[in-house]
Amino acid sequence: MADILVADDTPSIRNTLSILLAEEGHTVRLAANGEEALAEYAKCRPDMLLLDIMMPKKNGYRVLKQIRQNDPALPIIFLSAKGAPADVAMGLNLGSDDYLPKPFDRNVLVSRIRAVFRRTRGTAPAAVSPVPPPVPDRALAATGDFKIGPYRVDVKRFALVDAKGREEALSFREIQVLRRLAEHPGEVISRDSLLNEFWGGGVGGNTRTVDQYVMKVRRKLGRAADCIETIHGVGYRYIAPSTP
């Protein structure tokens, strides 16, 4: 599941997309104009941006151009009432990963989102090294790799790596949460502290967001998921594997 930023100046569309994406298990951030979209992006780089074009303050074209200057790999899908072939071509040529004219079918949108993620986060053939995603926070890369259960987290490649070198993609926020737990084995880390540290309390004080991210990383840990223990009503604790 992903952290998706929705930028659209129409409240009903923001509300509809928020509900739809939440039903798909995604964490949703909202922006009502171009400047808010850039501010949300700068605060916490999302995994994807759904971007309207005709917005106040800064239109979608300007938002995309500004982001693309430093982040060529962020998945961006234009959602716009400008549906003429020339408009679609312009949006794609400017650097969007897809373009969906309004009104759109919800099932088509969900399929397009999944398709873009497959292209941008898919596993490369074994003979080819996957292209590492951009590092949105230099401090994260500087801290180096770390262990979580039987896995190694490769922060430059944004990947969970097993003993055989097989990789599972991780988001920026998933790495932050895993590192916080791994660096304090045996210590109970509250949901509130994780929320305040990595989201700045900017998701309405909703600790459910933290639970969603822990759920996602547990799925990726597979059989080793038990190394993250739930402390009901409080938070989580990392149980480091015992050494022989």
C-alpha positions as CSV (number, residue, x, y, z in Angstrom):
1,M,0.0,0.0,0.0
2,A,1.1,3.5,-0.7
3,D,1.2,7.1,0.6
4,I,-0.7,9.1,-2.1
5,L,-1.1,12.9,-2.3
6,V,-4.3,14.1,-4.1
7,A,-4.1,17.7,-5.4
8,D,-7.5,19.0,-6.7
9,D,-9.4,22.2,-6.1
10,T,-12.8,20.5,-6.1
11,P,-13.8,19.3,-2.6
12,S,-16.2,16.6,-3.9
13,I,-13.4,15.1,-5.9
14,R,-10.9,15.2,-3.0
15,N,-13.5,13.5,-0.8
16,T,-14.3,10.8,-3.4
17,L,-10.7,10.1,-4.0
18,S,-9.9,10.0,-0.3
19,I,-12.6,7.4,0.3
20,L,-11.7,5.4,-2.7
21,L,-7.9,5.3,-2.0
22,A,-8.5,4.5,1.7
23,E,-10.7,1.6,0.7
24,E,-7.7,0.3,-1.3
25,G,-5.6,0.5,1.8
26,H,-3.6,3.6,0.9
27,T,-2.8,6.6,3.1
28,V,-4.2,9.8,1.6
29,R,-2.9,13.4,1.8
30,L,-5.0,16.2,0.4
31,A,-4.2,19.6,-1.2
32,A,-6.6,22.1,-2.6
33,N,-4.3,24.1,-4.8
34,G,-0.8,24.0,-6.4
35,E,1.0,25.7,-3.5
36,E,-0.5,23.3,-1.0
37,A,0.5,20.4,-3.2
38,L,4.1,21.5,-3.2
39,A,4.1,22.1,0.5
40,E,2.7,18.6,1.2
41,Y,5.3,17.1,-1.2
42,A,8.1,19.0,0.6
43,K,6.9,18.0,4.0
44,C,6.8,14.3,3.2
45,R,7.5,12.9,-0.2
46,P,4.5,10.7,-1.1
47,D,4.7,7.5,-3.1
48,M,2.4,9.0,-5.8
49,L,0.8,12.2,-6.7
50,L,-2.7,12.5,-8.3
51,L,-2.6,15.9,-9.8
52,D,-5.4,18.2,-11.2
53,I,-4.3,20.7,-13.8
54,M,-6.7,23.7,-13.5
55,M,-6.0,24.7,-9.9
56,P,-5.6,28.1,-8.3
57,K,-2.2,29.7,-7.2
58,K,-0.2,27.2,-9.2
59,N,-1.7,24.9,-11.9
60,G,-0.8,21.3,-12.3
61,Y,1.7,21.9,-15.1
62,R,3.7,24.2,-12.9
63,V,3.5,21.8,-9.9
64,L,4.8,18.9,-12.1
65,K,7.6,21.0,-13.6
66,Q,8.8,22.1,-10.2
67,I,8.8,18.6,-8.7
68,R,10.4,17.1,-11.8
69,Q,13.4,19.4,-11.4
70,N,14.6,17.4,-8.5
71,D,12.5,14.3,-8.5
72,P,12.3,12.6,-11.9
73,A,11.0,9.3,-10.5
74,L,7.9,10.3,-8.4
75,P,4.9,8.6,-10.0
76,I,2.5,11.3,-11.1
77,I,-0.9,10.9,-12.7
78,F,-2.8,13.8,-14.1
79,L,-6.6,13.8,-13.5
80,S,-8.1,16.6,-15.5
81,A,-11.3,17.9,-17.2
82,K,-9.0,18.9,-20.1
83,G,-9.5,15.7,-22.1
84,A,-8.7,16.6,-25.7
85,P,-5.9,14.5,-27.3
86,A,-3.6,17.5,-27.4
87,D,-4.1,18.1,-23.6
88,V,-3.3,14.4,-22.9
89,A,-0.2,14.5,-25.1
90,M,1.0,17.7,-23.4
91,G,0.6,16.2,-19.9
92,L,2.5,13.1,-20.9
93,N,5.2,15.0,-22.7
94,L,5.7,17.2,-19.6
95,G,6.6,14.2,-17.6
96,S,3.5,12.6,-16.1
97,D,3.3,8.9,-15.9
98,D,-0.3,8.7,-16.9
99,Y,-3.2,11.0,-17.8
100,L,-6.9,10.3,-17.0
101,P,-9.6,12.7,-18.2
102,K,-12.5,13.6,-15.9
103,P,-15.0,12.2,-15.3
104,F,-13.2,8.9,-14.8
105,D,-14.4,5.5,-13.7
106,R,-13.2,4.5,-10.2
107,N,-12.2,1.0,-11.4
108,V,-10.1,2.5,-14.2
109,L,-8.4,4.9,-11.9
110,V,-7.5,2.0,-9.4
111,S,-6.2,0.0,-12.4
112,R,-4.1,2.9,-13.7
113,I,-2.6,3.5,-10.2
114,R,-1.6,-0.2,-10.0
115,A,-0.2,-0.1,-13.5
116,V,2.0,2.9,-12.7
117,F,3.3,1.3,-9.5
118,R,4.1,-1.9,-11.4
119,R,6.2,0.2,-13.9
120,T,7.9,2.3,-11.3
121,R,8.4,-0.1,-8.5
122,G,8.4,-3.5,-10.3
123,T,11.2,-6.0,-9.8
124,A,13.7,-6.0,-12.5
125,P,15.0,-9.2,-14.1
126,A,17.6,-11.0,-12.1
127,A,20.3,-10.2,-14.6
128,V,19.6,-6.5,-14.4
129,S,20.1,-4.4,-11.2
130,P,16.9,-2.4,-10.5
131,V,17.4,1.4,-10.8
132,P,17.3,2.8,-7.2
133,P,14.6,5.3,-6.5
134,P,15.6,8.9,-5.5
135,V,16.4,9.6,-1.9
136,P,14.1,12.3,-0.6
137,D,16.1,12.8,2.6
138,R,19.9,12.8,2.4
139,A,20.1,12.1,6.1
140,L,18.3,8.8,5.6
141,A,20.9,7.6,3.2
142,A,23.7,8.9,5.4
143,T,22.7,6.7,8.3
144,G,23.4,3.5,6.3
145,D,21.7,0.1,6.1
146,F,20.3,-1.7,9.1
147,K,19.0,-5.2,10.1
148,I,15.4,-6.0,10.8
149,G,14.7,-9.6,11.7
150,P,16.6,-11.8,9.2
151,Y,16.5,-9.0,6.6
152,R,18.8,-6.1,5.7
153,V,17.2,-2.8,4.8
154,D,19.1,-1.2,1.9
155,V,18.3,2.5,2.3
156,K,19.8,3.7,-0.9
157,R,17.8,1.1,-2.9
158,F,14.7,1.5,-0.7
159,A,14.6,-2.3,-0.4
160,L,14.1,-5.1,2.1
161,V,16.8,-7.7,1.2
162,D,16.8,-11.3,2.3
163,A,19.8,-13.6,2.8
164,K,19.6,-14.7,-0.9
165,G,19.7,-11.1,-2.2
166,R,16.0,-11.0,-3.1
167,E,14.5,-7.5,-2.8
168,E,11.1,-6.2,-1.7
169,A,10.4,-2.5,-2.3
170,L,10.0,-0.2,0.7
171,S,8.7,3.4,0.8
172,F,10.6,6.2,2.5
173,R,8.1,6.2,5.4
174,E,8.3,2.4,5.9
175,I,12.1,2.7,6.2
176,Q,11.7,5.4,8.8
177,V,9.3,3.3,10.9
178,L,11.4,0.2,10.6
179,R,14.6,2.0,11.6
180,R,12.9,3.6,14.7
181,L,11.9,0.1,15.9
182,A,15.1,-1.7,15.0
183,E,17.3,0.9,16.8
184,H,15.4,0.3,20.0
185,P,15.0,-3.5,20.4
186,G,12.8,-4.5,23.3
187,E,11.6,-0.9,23.9
188,V,7.9,-0.1,23.5
189,I,7.5,2.7,20.9
190,S,4.1,4.4,21.2
191,R,1.9,5.1,18.2
192,D,1.8,8.7,19.2
193,S,5.6,9.1,19.2
194,L,5.8,7.5,15.7
195,L,3.0,9.7,14.4
196,N,4.6,12.9,15.8
197,E,8.1,12.0,14.7
198,F,7.4,11.0,11.1
199,W,4.2,12.7,10.3
200,G,4.4,15.7,12.5
201,G,1.0,15.1,13.8
202,G,-0.2,16.3,10.4
203,V,-2.7,13.6,9.7
204,G,-5.3,14.7,12.1
205,G,-3.8,13.0,15.1
206,N,-4.9,9.7,13.6
207,T,-2.7,6.9,14.9
208,R,-4.5,4.5,12.5
209,T,-2.0,5.8,9.9
210,V,0.8,4.3,11.9
211,D,-1.1,1.0,12.2
212,Q,-1.5,0.9,8.4
213,Y,2.3,1.3,7.8
214,V,3.1,-1.3,10.4
215,M,0.7,-3.7,8.7
216,K,2.3,-3.1,5.4
217,V,5.9,-3.7,6.6
218,R,4.7,-6.9,8.4
219,R,3.3,-8.2,5.1
220,K,6.7,-7.6,3.5
221,L,8.5,-9.3,6.4
222,G,6.4,-12.4,5.8
223,R,7.3,-15.2,8.2
224,A,9.5,-12.8,10.2
225,A,6.5,-10.4,10.9
226,D,6.3,-11.6,14.5
227,C,9.5,-9.6,15.2
228,I,7.3,-6.6,15.4
229,E,5.1,-7.1,18.5
230,T,1.9,-5.2,19.0
231,I,1.5,-3.7,22.5
232,H,-2.3,-3.2,22.6
233,G,-3.4,0.3,23.4
234,V,0.1,1.6,23.3
235,G,2.2,0.8,20.2
236,Y,4.9,-1.6,19.0
237,R,8.0,-3.4,20.1
238,Y,10.8,-4.9,18.0
239,I,12.0,-8.3,19.1
240,A,15.5,-8.8,17.8
241,P,16.4,-12.4,16.8
242,S,18.5,-14.2,19.4
243,T,22.1,-14.8,18.4
244,P,23.7,-18.2,18.9
